[in-house]
């Protein structure tokens, strides 16, 4: 589906902002790869690019790969931008640069949809998902591509059904330069966790695409060069369990048809461990990772944040159940909760040791607009507007004590020995449960072999020779080499190096303690 055209053709420049250095974008892994420069292709701008009228010309720039050029701004008649809170500073910078060329700039995406007041400089604010607001914006620009006299806010009231979404314009993105591929199956989540803004932004009744749409998008990603892992960016892959079960047989057949070249990953609530019928199909579809918002191992805290569904099964039992299907668990963890105690960081570290989860995104609590947490803390007078803090929450424990606990948890959890021990556990007890798949012919080609050799060279030199934890690395590496598990060696080392490097910066105070913090910082590596 495309927007209707009234006969006017426009030139639209879609610009995706750089990420501020973040635990979850794995930027420290990129130098070990064969040319990866960014995290995932941005779904929002690529979807809008595909939705624009057929006769409109579109250019796409991801500033995580390179900076937008003067010539591209001169070519454009309007600029579209989208992003998340962590990209706020960079979004405003793109707007400033576009205005130097007197171009109208429209901003959409999750950050502006939650906090329109963050962006007073933009000409158009698109609040909400693809829908009637999008059509209004297109109609306005069709009539007049000059900058409006004052900011125009367009809010979606009638959303385009996801079954009518076009395939995102993956062909505009250089997908081979991304760490992961991305695909969206659904929008919305049925749960109402106190800290989460997803239900407020996208609703509690998940909207879904058809299996045929997903297969077509996967085929397009493959046509564009994606051969590694594709991440389902849904708020909750099992938000609609019946729909997930309907999709999985299609994914299984697609994997058989394409030779299991692509691995799949997703986000889901931990109660997926109660659904063996789903886990078994996910294993057959070659899902290898599930991100679960565990948040905390403390039952009292889970109850307080209305995440009771995490207690449908004991947390460690749930993790081990998912592991038994060959899927590694990645976990979200929150510190700074009202239920936290002075020893919370030690309890968390004990959980890390017992769960053997290699990757946990440990954040300080941040109150986001459009969440029950924001409403509650606002009533209690516990929201703090201070861009110099790592959180906008007035914790019940002293602020400095909470930040110190976070730094301690990051430092200890990501000591090289501990990280590699957890990955060793995955290699010994989790990965062997994965589906045994044949090696596809395209994986035996010289370009693919060369790619692996380049990554091995980078890993051996930058970690094994120049790294300061080389003994830990080589102990792990020799074990993988003995078992001819080069894939495991590369995959684990890429992630481990990022975790260790980022955690060191975090524990020394050089990184934000929350991915959602309003404490603005420049990206670590500016786009070239």
C-alpha angles and dihedrals in degrees: 000000000000133000116262120260123221092201098274119117121209136186110230124190112201112200124187114201127235118262119244108239106284140176091235102051096065094217092157088063095059098079088058093056133076096262109320109155106167143031112242135340106263110250097201101057093039089052092050090047090056093045097053117104113286095244093052116102117229133193123184128204125182106199089203084073101035142339120266110259130232088242092056092052090048090051094052130087093192137007126223121200133181135175153125133274092269088061095050097113092047093048091054089048092054089051091052093051093047091051089057084069091044091245123154110242125206122196126201137157138082099309098054091039089059099034114023090165090068090072113051095149099062119099096217128026116198107201116192136006133318107304145088092342088058091051091049091052092050091048093050093050090046089060099038130006095187122106115273120241091244138011116288119210116202118189124195113235099158111045124205107249110252088232086068097048114123120233106273112255095257088159088072091059125072091232095182089069094060126095091221137012117236135214133170121217102165144009127215136027130237094219127084106212107180097237098043125098096192097096090047093049103035107014137249097265105076115229115212144197121231120261088245090059092051093049090049090051092049090050090051092050089052091049088053093053107266109147106152131060123339115203122210101221094197118138088238122000090205096041084117104030095187091053091049090052090049091052099046098070088054090052090049092053091046091053091050091049095049098039100250091281092143125063120208132219134176148169120254141156116264092247086079082090087074091060109072090165089062095042092051092052090046089053090051089049089054100248106167104175137037121190108213123188095225089158095179140359089224111105092202090055092048090052092048092053092046093246094130090140087074087066096055084098128017105271097236090045090051092051092049091047092054089045090054088066091055095258121131115222120227113193138207113216129188127203126188096055120154088247094055118119132199089266096048094109091055091049089050092050090050088053091050090053094047097043094047089213105160098201123043121164101218111196135172113242113270123186110227124197115256092037131111087235091060091049093049096047091045090056090047092049091240101126113107124199104206120129089199094066128084091225137028091216124103096223121213087231118060111282095232090050092053093048090047090051090051091051090049092050092049093047095050099037092053102043104137093243092052095045094050092044089057092048089048088056090052091050092050102037111018113031093052088066092061121110111276104235131184119251105256118230092242089059089060094056121114095246090056093044090048090051091055092047092052091053092047091050091051093046095047093047103039098037105019097043109018098029122101094221095052095132091059091046096049092048089057094039095053090052091053092045092051088056092044088240099144091150091057091046093053097041097047094043094051092055096037093054091054093046093050095044096045094044091054090054091045095050090051092052097253095119134055115260091223133044086217098048119137086215096112122215134171119254112269094234115032116218111263 
